[in-house]
């Protein structure tokens, strides 16, 4: 299945295993995004969220770069707009980041070349990030007299406030190996090894309980930055009790004891 959102240059493809590929296809603009691209990405993510049979999401860009961030012509057009219009425009990027961050199924960003500005925000919203050895990251906003406002919560969550203060204030170029040390990236691979690794990762995901994966993502978001108090203990104990008693939980435990594959496994 292929969904083409032209003229906004965002494509969505779903393979036979239910893995969706969301692809920014503006290689002539280094996959930089404008308002139309952002709206198209939001529409596709919303559609995939409510599409049955989706088991995972790949986010990638066509050509030499993942994405150069905001399109220069788009930024130039917004410079003449009012504060209110600029806020409405910025809110759309904030909405995109939120929808990607809260997408219920496992997500992976596959990064080659540049991932600058807002594109780095998208990367930090994904569960897993694989980068080519040539990948470069940059929080470049201050070079333009701007601030990385909408992406800041996700970037700071990924790299920590100490590192964020350095890289947001200096707009230094971050190579793939440093990005891995900063926890922006989880795996750095040669170009020819990327696709095999990505397919293997999603193959593993397909062998796990679909609802367990959804609930685990929710659990991570719920626990992030929260105090470990009575309400947290109540939440976590109620969650595991609910999952153990669920049809999927029962099937998983039974399959383990019977030394067989559970009924959801593709392996």
N, C-alpha and C positions, 0 to 999 in steps of 0.2 A: 504493500500500500504506500502510495506517495501523495503527499499533499503539497502543492506548490502555491505559496502565498505571493507570487509575483504580482505587482511590481515591487514588493517590499523586500525581495531577495532573502526570504527565509523559507527553507524547505523542511518538511517533516517526512521521514520515512519510518515505517514500522516493519520489522522483519518477522519471520514466521514464529519466533520465540517470544514475541511481544516486546522486544527491545526497540524503543523509539530513538531515532537519530534526529536531533534538532540542529540544523545546519545554517549558519550565517553565510550567505552566498553573495558577497559584494567584493570579490577579490581585487577589482580595479580601484577600490577605495580602502584597501587593506582590511576589509570587513568592518570598517567603522560604522557605527550605527547612528541613525537619526530617529526622529519621533515615529516615523512609519515603521521602521525596523523594530523598535521597542514595542509598539502596539501589536505587530505581527507575532513577536516572540511571546507576548502575554497571551494572545489569542490561542496560539498553539499549545502553550503550557496548560491553559485552562481546559482546552479540548482533551488533551492527553490525561489530565487529572480525572476526567469523568468518562474516559474510554475504558471499557472492560477489557481485560486480557493484557494490559500494559504491565510489564514486569520491571522495566528499567528505562533510563533516559541517558543518551549520549549527547553532549553539547560540544559542537566543533565548528570550525570555520574552514572555508574553501581556500586553497592556494597556499601562499607562503606564510600567512599570518592567521592567528586565531582571531584577533580583533585589535585594531589600533585605538579602540575606545570611541569617544564621541566624534562624529563627523564634523570637520572644520566648518563646512558650509552651514550645517545646522546650528553650530554654536554662534556663527556670525549672524545668522538670522535672528537668534534669540537675544542678541545684544541690544537690539532696538526695541525689544518688547518691554512691557511693564513688569514690575516686581511680581504682581499677581499672576501674570501670564507665565513668567519664568517659574514661579512656584508650582503652578499646575503642570508645567512641562516636566519639572524635576520630580514631581510626585509620580509620574508614569514610570520613570526609572526605578524609583523606590518601590513601586508596586511590582515591577518585574523582578527585582531582587527578592522581594518577600515571597512571591509565588514560586520562584525557583528554590529558594531556601526551604520552603514548606512543601515542596512536591513530595507526595507520599511514598513514591518508589525510589530505589537507589539511583543516584545520579553520578555521572562521571564527566568531567571536562577533559578534553584531549587538546593539548596546547602545543602549537608550533609557532615559531616566529614571535611576533609581538602580541603581548596581552597588556595593554596600557590603560590607565585610568579606569573608566567604568567597566572595561572588560575584566580587569583584575577583580573587581567586585563580583562579577558573575562567577569567576573561578572560585572565589572564596565561599560561594553559596552551594557548591557541589560537594557531595559526600566523598568523592575520590577525584584526584587530579593526577593525570599522567602527562608528562611534558617531554617533548623532543629535546635532545641535547642542545639544539639551537634556540630554544625558547628564551625570551627576554620579557621581564616584567618591569613596570614602572608606575609609580604614583606621581604622575607628571603635572598634576593640576597647578601647583604653585608656580611653575614656569610660565603659565598663562595668566597669572594673577587670580587664580580660582582656588577652590578648596575641594577636597575629595569627600564632600559632605554625605551624600546618600549612600556611598559604599563604605563609609568609615566603620559602622557597627560590625559589618561582616569581615572586613580586613583586620580590624583590631582583635576580633574574636579569634581569627586564624593565627596571626603573628604575635599578638600581645601588644600592649600599649607602649612598652619600651621600644620595641623594634618599629612600631608604627610611627612613633615620634621622629625617629631617625629618617625613615624612608619617605614619610609624607612631607617632612620639612626640607629634605635635600633633593628629592626627585631623582635619586640615584638609580641607575640601571641595575637590575637584579638578574643575574644569570640563573640558569636552571638549577645548578648545584646549590647556590646560595638560597634560592627559593625553597628548595627542599629542607634546608636547615631552618628556614623561617616558618616551616609548616604550611606554606602556600601550596606546595607540591608534595605529593606522596611518593612518586616514582619518576625517575628520569631514565629514558631509554633512547637508543639509536632509532632513527626513523624507520628502518626496516623491521624493527622488533615491536613497534607500537601496536599494530593491529592484532597480532597474535596474542599479545598480553591483554588487550582490551577484551577480545572475545573470550579468553580464558577467565577473566574476572567476572564477566557477566554469566558465563557458564556455571561458575560456582554459585553465583547469586540465585540462579534458577533451581539449584538443588536445595535451597533453604525455604522455610515456611513463608509463603507470601504475606500472610497477616502478621507473622512475627517480625518480618522486616519493616512493615508499616509501623507497628507499635514500637519497635526499637528506635526508629527515627524520631518518633514523637517523644520517646523517653529521653533521648539525648537533648532535644530542645527544651524539654521540661526541666531537666536537671541542670542545664547550663547556668552557672553563676548563682544558683539558688543555695540557700542555707540548708544544711542537713539537719532538719528539725523534725518535730512530731508530724507535721503535715506532709513532709517529704517521705518519712517512713510509712505513713498511712497510704500515700499514693503508690509507692513502689510495691508494698505488700498486696494492695488491692489489685494492682496490675498483674503481678505474677499469678495470683489466685485466679483471676479471670482468664488468663491465657492457658493455664494448666487445665482448666475445666472446659475450654473451648473445643470444638470439633477438630480444629487443626492441631491443637496441643495434644489432645488424646491420640490422634493419628500418629504424630511424631514420636511420642513416647512408646506407643505400641510397636511401631516399626522398628525402633531402636531395640526393644526387648526381643522382638522376633527376628532380629538380624536381617531385615529387608529394607528396601527403599520405601520412603513414604509416598503417598499417592500423588503428591505435587511435584516430585522430583523429575527432572528431565534427563538425569544421568542413568 
